[in-house]
Amino acid sequence: MLANKRAQIDDESLERLFPILASLNTLLKVVVITFVWLFLLGSLLVISSFSNFAFANDGAVSTTTPSTINELQQAGKLKITTRLAPVNEVVPLQQVDLYIQISTDTWFAGGSHISAFDVDDTIVLRRKKLANNYTDRIDGKTWSVQEWQLTLYPQAVGAITVPRIAVTVNVADKPGSSIKGTLYTQPQHFTVILPDERLANTNHYIAAPKVTFRQKITPENASELHIGDAITRTLTINATDSSAMLFPDFPLSKSKILYGYRGPVESEDRQNRGDFSASKVYQQTYIVQQSGEVTLPELSFYWWNTKDKELTTLTAKALAWQVTHTPLSFVKAYWLYGLLLIVLLILLVKLAVFTGERINKQRFPVAILFAHTLINKQYAAAEQYLYWRNSDKNKRMTYKPSLRLLDDSFGDLPPELKENKLLKSHQRQTKENLLNRWQLGFSKPNTESGRSVQTRRFYIMFWRFISNKNAK
């Protein structure tokens, strides 16, 4: 131990005496470590070179490296497949999914692109905007996969053929390069059948595994309405595996009491990881125009359940309200009738005043004056009009107002004339002469005008009336 201590002390003493010895010692250590690292790197490079050379020789012997998309496909390094779901018991308007799958044993240098194509009697939609990218292990080897999902909606019954579809792909080749080209799918076929005869002559239905139909009314059914109020009918359809563009439409109700118009239609197609759904909201607004009972009819459509294979009718029930007038709406509705009634009343009043004045002034024809006096039992005036009607050709009046011919009119004379027996006797004689004269005149034709006595029946009727009822 004493020897070691002495040696250590000697080394430290030498390093203190000669500092260059410490620097040489450190440099020697760095050189040794660097040599070891260079040896290891050189060994790795040699091994890698031998491996690449062997791989190149092996590839040259077996085949050449593919440089086009067709060569990659022929070499089995690039695949494209298609499939349909479902393929059995497809009905019109039912969703059929078309899957296009591109696989490579390397990786994709970019996204693929599907060219546009048409299918007869079928609506084609690309509801998923991007492909589904994932990896799959096949026979112990990892493959990169891009899968597209397109939706088909057949419109007619019969055989449907999906044609060849061009798909542009971009596949990685070697570091820093890629191969770009076009692949083509194989045609696909499926058959569309009619599941129920009730769907033969209508497209007013939805084919989907799940459908709901709801109705919302504002104001509520059976509430009291007034003219000018608005009724809003909101209809909502939700369905899975369908598109809103395929949903049925609903007409407006036509009525004299209601004025209707359509509101904005809100439709939406949604997808979530390959699951598709759709919704559509219809809005109908009606303005009440008249009073009475308001009804909105029942609305319905068919639903073919693609899961349970059943046909169902979905219905929104009918609605009814009672509409009453407000004071303002009543005036607005009937102001014209009220105005006409007021004008008519004014005309009737003026006509009554005018008629009374003309009757008092005896400016109407004798027939009208005669009838008026009989209705009002003014027999004295009736006698006057009879005399006027039976006046001579020179229109000279034979009537004397002071001489009354009928008993009822005789009662209107002053008391001193009533006691005059001579006047009474003369009245009876005059009355008999007048009756005889009228009877004689009405029993023969009017030679002046050439008309029959039938034209004077009006006067005969009323004359006989007053002669039988009032004569003594």
Buried (B, 14 or more C-beta within 10 A) or exposed (E): EEEEEEEEEEEEEEEEEEEEEEEEEEEEEEEEEEEEEEEEEEEEEEEEEEEEEEEEEEEEEEEEEBEEBBBBBEEEBBBBEBEBEEEEEBBBBBBBBBBBBBBBBBEBBEEBEBEEEEBEBBBBBEBBEEBBEEEEEEEEEEBBBBBBBBBBBBBEBEEBEBEEBEBBBBBBBEEEEBBEBEBEBEEBEBEBEEBEEEBEEEEEBBBBBBBEBEBEBEEEEEEEBEBEBEBEBBBBBBBBBBBBEBBBEBEBBEBEBBBBEEEEEEBEBEBEEEEBBBBBBBBBBBBBBBBBEBBBBEBBBBBBBBEEEEBEEBEBEEBEBEBEBBEEBBEEBEEEEEEEEEEEEEEEEEEEEEEEEEBEEEEBEBEBBBBBBBEEEBBBBBBBBBBBBBBEEEEEEEBEEEBBBBBBBBEEBEEEBEEEEEBBEEBEEBBEEBBEEBEEBBEEEEEEEEEEEEEBEEBBEBBBEBBEEBBE
